[in-house]
Amino acid sequence: MSTQSYTKEKRKLFFQRAPKSGDAPLLITIIILLSFGLLMLYSASVDYSVEILGEAPAYMIKRQILWLAIGIVLATLLSHLDYHYWRQIAVFVMLATIIALVAVLFGRELRLGAVRTFYNGSIQPSELAKLVIIIYLTIWLYAKREHLHDIKLSLMPLAVILGIVGGLIYLQPDISAAATIFILGGVLFFLAGADLKQIIILIFFAAFVAWLIVQVSATGQERVAFYRLGLEDPMNASYHVRRSLEAIVNGGIFGRGIGQSVTKLTGLPVPPTDSIFAVVAEEFGIVGATALILLYAFLVWRGLVIARRAPDMLGSLLATGLVFWIAIEALINMTVMVGLLPFAGNALPFMSAGGSSLVTSLMAIGILYNVSRQRGEESILEEDRRNYSAIADLRRRNRRRSVSGSSRS
């Protein structure tokens, strides 16, 4: 195929209209999560809006509905934007995100002891950075897929990319968001087919960085200390975890009923945001909390199905990265509330109050839905995928490992 014809085919690929049908189970799951999220947010935020924020009872739910409308519009637009087009703009989007992360440090809008936001706490660039790092690394790893075995061309540049973005977020400081960035980078590197040797190096490097952060950060030391004490005896855990466990115990099997949470009125920290899972467990019990966990599990399953049906490796890697991000956020939030992980400020996707988290999560769903709309389509990139897979398969038969595996995702 000539270079000119290849360019024309790529141009048609980027701007062709995707099929109208998408993954209906994914869409239904998101609608259920959003609806339940609004219900729980209203229950958790009425008294918080009045007593803590000094606003009207419906203040937080009105803001959340506004951000939900913005997120739905952006998700709809992205669901119609061919995901291959991100290859043309990923670098510019990443640069804009880095500029935003630098600007927030100079903006000096201090909230809860950290500099993370613009516009009175409404816009948090670190949330956007999580989405952008998935898009950028997916495209970068796809472009470098034949060189992932070379540490100089894969692992070292990856460490630089993650170091810049994660470092800027850490300076805010936002330890949990920085850790999420590194986790996402490691997961995508593994899914792209990196060698086991490089994965081990990356794990040891991440462990060293985590240890170093704990040594130099008073917040990190405090969280790890409370985590250790909580594992030995839940009564010695941090105040936040103790109150969360109290809410879960109060809820029992079937819960106290919607709006009947007591702990949210007696000192449970930030029930509309970080602690909303504890409110769910108290009002709907273990049954309701388990149902919510199953909803997230079903969402992950649909994302993996979409990744398997994607027309090319780029779509598979992108879909897997996006759904894993949502799963990681949900897993961290829920496990922190029961003391299984050191405390982190991750939002519960589609549930916690917060415009940045809600909008970026919906944007991720829009991109994921676009991948699902293109399932089964032959693209100019499919030929590249078949050729790459054939080469990798031949080298595995010859017991050679000079090309990274291509089918892990």
N, C-alpha and C positions, 0 to 999 in steps of 0.2 A: 504494500500500500504506500503511495507517495505521501510526502510530507504535506502537500497542499490538500489532498483528499482527506488525510487524517485530521487536519485542522478543521476542515468543513464538517466532518462527522462529529468532532468534539463540540463544535459550536451548536450543531443541531441537538446534541445530547444535553447541553447545559440549559437550553431554552425550550425544549419540547415540553408539551403539557403532559403531566402525569395522569394515569388512569384515575377515574373518579372514585373508584372503590378503594377504601383503605381497610385497616384492621378494626372491625367493629367491636370485638371484645376489648381492645385497648381503649377505644373511645368510651365505651360504657363504664369501664373501670374508673377512668379519670372523672367522669361525671359523678359517679357515686362518691369518690374520694372528695371531690370539691364540695358536693352538697353536704356530706357529713362534716367536712371541715368547717363550713360556714355555721352549721348548727352548733358544733362544739365551741367554735370561737365566740359565738354570741353568748353561750352559757358561761364561758370562762372569762369574758372581758367586761361584762356589765359593771360589776362592782369595782374591778380594776380601773376602768375608765373614770369612774366617779372618785374613788378613794385615793388612787395613786396619781392619775393624770389630771384630775380636777376638771374633767370634761363631762359631756352628756353621756348617759348610759350606752347609747348606740354609736359612740364616737369611733371605736376600733372596728366594729363590723361595717360601718359605712366606708371607712378607708379601705378595708379589705375588699369590699365589693367593687370599689373604684379600680383598685389594682387588678382585681380579677378580670374586669372588663378590658383593661389594657392588655393583660396577658392573653386573653382569648383572641383579641385582634391580632397580636403578634404571632400567636401560635397558628392561626388560620393562614396568615400570610406565609409563614415558613412551611406550612404543610403543602403549599403550592409552589414553593421554590425548590427546584431540582437540587438535591443535596450535592451533586457534582459541582455545582456552581461555587460552593465554598472553596474549592481549590483555587479560584481566581482571587478571592478576597480575604482568605484566612490570614495572610501576613498583615494586611492593613487592620483587620479586626483585632489581632493580637497586639499590634503597636498601639492602637487606640486604648485597649484595656490596660496596658502598661502605663500609658500616660495618665489614665484615670487613677490607677493605684498610686502613682507618684503625686498627683494633684491632691488626693485626699489627705496625704501626709502634710502638705503645705496648707491645706484648708484649715486644719487644726480645729475641726468641729468635735469637741470632746463630749462623748456620751458613755456613761458607765465606765469611766477610766480608760477609754480607748478612742483612737481617732480612726473611724472606719467609714463614715457616712458623709453624704452631701444632703442639702435641703432638709434640714431639721430631722435627720435620721431616716429619711424615706428612701434614699438611694445608697446602696452598699456595693461598691465596685468589686469587692472580693467574691460576692455571689456570682456576678457576671464572669469573673475570672475562671471559676470552676467550669462553667459551660464552654467558654472560649478555649480553655486549655484542652478540653476533650476534642473539640473541632480541630484545633491546630495540630495537636499531636497525632490525631488520626490521619490527617493529610500528610504530615511530615513522615510518619512511620510507613505509610503506604508508598510514599515516594522513595523511601530508603529500604524498602522491603528486601531487596537483593543484597543489601550490605549490612544487615542487622548482626551478622556474625563478627563484624569488624568493630572492635571497641572504640577506635578513634573516630569512626564515622557514625556510630549509633549511641553507645552508652555515654560517652563523654559529652557530645552535644546535648543529649537528653538531660544530663545532670545540670548543664548550664541553663537550659530553658526552665527546668523546674526550680533551679536555684534562684533565678531572677524573679519569677512570679511568686514563688513561695516566700522568698526573702522579703519582698515588698509587703506581702500580707503579714508576715511575722512582725514587721516593724510597727504595725498599727497599734498594739499587737493583737493578733488573732491567731492563736496557736492552733485551734481546731481547724480553721479554714486552711491554714498552711499545711497541716498534716493531711487534710483531704486532697489537696493539690498533689502531694507526693504519692499518696495512695493511688489516685487516678492515673498518674504517670506510670507507676509500676504495673498496674493492672493492664493498661493499654500496651505497654512494652511487652508484657508476657503474652497477651492475646495476639499481638502482631507476629509472634514467632521467635522471640529472642532466645539465644542459647541459654542453657541451664547455668553455665558458668557466669554469664552476665547477670542473670537473675539473682544468683547468690551474692555477687558483688554488690548489686543494688540493695539487697536486703541488709547486708552488713553496713553499707554506707548509711542507709536510712536509720538503722538502729543506733549508729554512732551519732548521727545528727540529733536524734531524739534524746539520747543520753546527754549530749552537750547542752541542748536547750534546757533540760531539767536542771543541769548544774548551774546555769547562769540566770535562770528565770525564777524569781520568787514565786510567781503564780504557778509555774510548772511544778516546783518543789511542793507547794502546798497541796496541789491536786493529787499528786502521786502519793503523798503522805496520807491524805484522807482516804485515798483508794485502798491502800494497804490496810489501814485500820478498819475500813468497811468490810474488807474480805474476811478479816478475823472475827469481827463482830459488827453487824449492821448498825447497832446503837452507837458505834464510834465513827460512823461515816460522816461526811459533811452534812451540814444543816439541810441543804437542798435535797440530798438523797434521802435523808431521814424523813423529811416531810412528804416526799414522793412515795416512799414505801408505806407511810401512814395512810396516804390516800388510797393506795392499792389494797391495803388490808381493809380499810373502811368499805371499799366497794364489794368485797366478797366475790361470790360467784356471778350473781346477776346484777349487781350494782344498786345504787340508791335511787336511781331515776334521773332523767334529764333535768338539769338545773339544780339538783339537790346536793351537789358536792359541798362538803363542809370545809375541807382543807383549803380550798381556794379562798375562803373567807377568813382563815385563821393563820395566814403566814406562809402558804406555799409560794415560793418565789416565782415571779412572772408566769402565772398560769396561762395567759394567752399565747405565749411564745415557747420557751424552752420546756415548760412543764405541762403542755397541753395533753400529752399522753397520760400523765398521772390523772388529769381530770377525766379523761375518757375511761380509765380503769375504775375510777371511783363511781362514776355515774352509770356505767354500763357493765361493770364487773369484769371478771376474767373472761367471760364469754364475749363481751364487746371488744375487749383489748385483743383477744385472739382473732376475732373476725377482722379487725383492722390489720393485724399482721398478715393474715391470709390474703387480704386485698393487695397489700404490697407484694406478697409472693406471687400472686396471680399476674400483677403488672410486670414483674421481672420475667415470668414465664412467657408472656406475650412479647416482651422485648427480645427474648432469645429466639422465639419463633420467627419474628420479623428479621432478625439478623441472619438466621439460617436460610430464609427465603429471599434475601437481598440479591439483586442481580449481579453484584460484584463484591470483591473483597473490601473495598472502601465502604460500601453500605453496611456490610456485616460488622466491620470494626466500629463504625460510627454508632450503629444501633446498640451494640453491646456496651460500648463506653457510656452512652447516655443513660441506659437503663441501670447499669451498675452504679452510676453516680447517684441516682435517686435511691437505689437500694442502700448504698453506703450511708447516705445522709439519714435515712429512716432508721437503719440499724444502729448507728451511733447514738441518735437521739433516744431511742427506746432502751438500749442497753445501759446508757448513762443513768437513766431515771431509776433503774433497779440496782445500780452499783456494780455492774459487770465490767464497766470501763471507767477510766479516770474521767472526771467531769469535763465536758466539752459543750460549747454553745451552739451546736448544730440545730437548725430548725427541722421540724418534722414536715416533709414535703406535702404541700396541698392542705395542710392543717394549721400550722403555726401562723400567727399574725406576722406580717412583714411583706412589703411590696417587692423587694428585690428577690427574695426567695421564691415567692409565688410566681412572679413574672418569668424569671429564668427557668423555673421548673416547667412552666407551660411552654416556653420556647423550645425546651428540649423535647417535649412531647410533640410539638409541631414538626420538628425535624424528624423524629422517629416515625411519625405518621406519614411523612413524605416518603421515607424509605419503604414503608409498608405498601404505599400506593404503587410502587414500581416493581413489586415482586413479580418474578417470572419474565421480566422484560430482558431482551438481549440488548446489550449496549456495546459501544466500541471498547469499553474497558473489560468486557467479559472475555474477549479473545486474549487480552493480556493476562487475565486471571488463569485461564486454562493453560496457557503456555508456561506460566510461572509454576503452577501446580504440577505440571508434567515434569518439569526440570527437577523440582524438589523431590517428587516421587522417585525418579530415576536415581538420584543421588542417595536416597535412603536405601534403595535396593542394593546399591554399591557400598553401603555402610560408610558413606562419606557425609560430612556435616559442614560443607562450605556454604550452604544456603540455608537460611532460617526456615523453620516450618511455616506453612502458610494456612493451615486448616485449624489452628487452635481455637479461634473465635467461633 
